[in-house]
């Protein structure tokens, strides 16, 4: 009798546990969190790759070159973490873009927009920031994602045009050095005859 009661209780517990809903992140205990995923990606990213820290409504792209990581966190803490990881890397530096439209969004349009903009400016203090119209950013992303990987970190932010777009550049080679190199090569090629193999 006790064994039958025990088996019935065990069966009820198993049935109840099978009916609970689990999110994919919680189903596998070994699934890395977004920071681990990002940290694993960063060493493989380089010149011309992109990292996007985006608002909640950022659309899922059809491009195979885009990887979306859902952070389930607010935008500024995610951005702060990403910038610190890029800064400690030896191989890349960010070229930062923000939507020009954000300059015209205020609290009367979206609650929290003024505070967000101030916090974003403080977070990006000292960095060169390029403002582009939202559609122009998408044009750049569309072109880049055909050849280069784009990592998208989706956040819980619900302020329109709040996303931050970072095109990666080489940290140990500047655009000034590249221009000098090309100039030297051009002059050298003018002085030497081209020999066919």
KAGIMO-V496863 format. One record per residue. RES is the residue in one letter. SS is DSSP state (@ for helix, = for strand, . for the rest). D_FIRST is the distance of its C-alpha to the first C-alpha in Angstrom with 2 decimals. Layout:
BEGIN
((RES & SS & D_FIRST) (RES & SS & D_FIRST))
END
This chain:
BEGIN
((X & . & 0.00) (X & @ & 3.82) (X & @ & 5.41) (X & @ & 5.16) (X & @ & 6.26) (X & @ & 8.58) (X & @ & 9.93) (X & @ & 10.66) (X & @ & 12.41) (X & @ & 14.20) (X & @ & 15.34) (X & @ & 16.66) (X & @ & 18.48) (X & @ & 20.01) (X & @ & 21.20) (X & @ & 22.72) (X & @ & 24.48) (X & @ & 25.93) (X & . & 27.48) (X & . & 29.51) (X & . & 33.17) (X & . & 34.84) (X & . & 38.56) (X & @ & 39.88) (X & @ & 41.08) (X & @ & 37.63) (X & @ & 35.83) (X & . & 37.42) (X & . & 37.64) (X & . & 40.70) (X & . & 42.66) (X & . & 45.80) (X & . & 46.92) (X & @ & 50.24) (X & @ & 52.26) (X & @ & 51.03) (X & @ & 51.76) (X & @ & 55.20) (X & @ & 55.96) (X & @ & 55.17) (X & @ & 57.51) (X & @ & 60.45) (X & . & 61.85) (X & . & 62.16) (X & . & 63.95) (X & . & 67.71) (X & . & 70.95) (X & . & 70.50) (X & . & 66.71) (X & = & 65.45) (X & = & 62.78) (X & = & 61.99) (X & = & 60.22) (X & = & 59.69) (X & . & 58.57) (X & . & 55.44) (X & . & 57.32) (X & . & 58.92) (X & . & 58.56) (X & . & 56.70) (X & . & 59.46) (X & . & 59.60) (X & . & 61.55) (X & . & 59.88) (X & . & 61.53) (X & = & 59.48) (X & = & 56.23) (X & = & 54.40) (X & = & 52.22) (X & = & 50.45) (X & . & 50.69) (X & . & 48.98) (X & . & 51.58) (X & . & 54.85) (X & @ & 58.01) (X & @ & 60.07) (X & @ & 57.53) (X & @ & 57.01) (X & @ & 60.79) (X & @ & 61.37) (X & @ & 58.95) (X & @ & 60.49) (X & @ & 64.02) (X & @ & 63.21) (X & @ & 61.73) (X & @ & 64.77) (X & @ & 67.10) (X & @ & 65.62) (X & . & 65.89) (X & . & 69.08) (X & . & 69.50) (X & = & 69.26) (X & = & 70.47) (X & = & 69.79) (X & = & 72.24) (X & = & 70.71) (X & = & 70.95) (X & = & 69.88) (X & = & 70.30) (X & @ & 73.63) (X & @ & 72.04) (X & @ & 70.10) (X & @ & 73.42) (X & @ & 73.65) (X & . & 70.09) (X & . & 69.95) (X & . & 67.52) (X & . & 68.86) (X & . & 67.65) (X & . & 64.42) (X & . & 63.02) (X & . & 63.13) (X & @ & 65.69) (X & @ & 68.39) (X & @ & 66.13) (X & @ & 64.71) (X & @ & 68.24) (X & @ & 69.34) (X & @ & 66.29) (X & @ & 66.85) (X & @ & 70.51) (X & @ & 69.56) (X & @ & 66.99) (X & . & 69.62) (X & . & 72.51) (X & . & 74.99) (X & . & 73.82) (X & . & 76.01) (X & = & 74.30) (X & = & 75.46) (X & = & 74.86) (X & = & 74.59) (X & . & 73.90) (X & @ & 70.27) (X & @ & 71.31) (X & @ & 73.48) (X & @ & 70.56) (X & @ & 68.60) (X & @ & 71.63) (X & @ & 71.65) (X & @ & 67.91) (X & @ & 68.24) (X & @ & 71.04) (X & @ & 69.34) (X & @ & 65.89) (X & . & 67.47) (X & . & 68.34) (X & . & 66.54) (X & . & 63.02) (X & = & 62.25) (X & = & 59.29) (X & = & 58.13) (X & = & 56.15) (X & = & 54.86) (X & . & 54.39) (X & . & 53.24) (X & . & 56.88) (X & . & 57.88) (X & . & 61.61) (X & . & 63.68) (X & . & 65.85) (X & . & 64.25) (X & . & 63.48) (X & = & 65.19) (X & = & 66.31) (X & = & 67.28) (X & = & 69.27) (X & = & 69.21) (X & = & 72.46) (X & = & 73.35) (X & . & 73.32) (X & . & 75.83) (X & . & 78.31) (X & . & 80.01) (X & @ & 81.63) (X & @ & 84.97) (X & @ & 84.62) (X & @ & 83.73) (X & @ & 86.92) (X & @ & 89.02) (X & @ & 87.54) (X & @ & 88.27) (X & @ & 91.77) (X & @ & 92.48) (X & @ & 91.18) (X & @ & 93.27) (X & @ & 96.41) (X & @ & 95.77) (X & @ & 95.27) (X & @ & 98.53) (X & @ & 100.43) (X & . & 99.00) (X & . & 99.56) (X & . & 96.49) (X & . & 96.41) (X & . & 94.53) (X & . & 92.54))
END
